[in-house]
């Protein structure tokens, strides 16, 4: 179960909306070291990753699941080649000097943005709360999964959904075909209100676009297209992340 969770947390997408590829790992931290670790990551990010043209990172705190209160550190790139030489030896040496005794790095994986399944509303502004859904797709059932995800993008737009929904596919480091869907919200209260009041409007638009009963049919097919379905919450830590 722990291995599965490490997989899911290593897919969380960046706060920088233009990133096409991410490299991510869990930073496993003892509770007594969390405060020191946060301070060390903030100092390193300010020194090496806050200026224009520097390598971009985001840091999230995991809020639920077996790795709660650990951190998830994400490096951003526009393409996979950006990771060949994006971090200097000097920067790496500083990182290990400041944080090496405070954490254990786990689960290093690469993920790529699926543009057709990602929804970014006009005027989108960065929000700090994430609801993350992780799926392992059943071989031969991928079309059913992606039919729903791509159709939902149009329904979200027509229904006036205000927040980003990011979707990424695992490029390397995963055992099977894994997909991460990440919903952005302001906080837990906003998430509850939006899901209860706004999402029903999205469902109505879905059925207007694709026919009566289409949402239920497609949702049922999605359930049959995945062998594992895992979820958790996380929170972006701006002071530990690139601007």
Helices and strands as residue ranges (DSSP letters): H 2-9, E 21-28, G 31-33, H 34-48, E 57-62, E 71-77, G 80-83, H 89-99, E 104-113, G 115-117, E 129-137, H 142-158, E 165-172, E 178-185, H 188-193, I 194-198, H 199-210, H 214-225, E 226-236, G 238-240
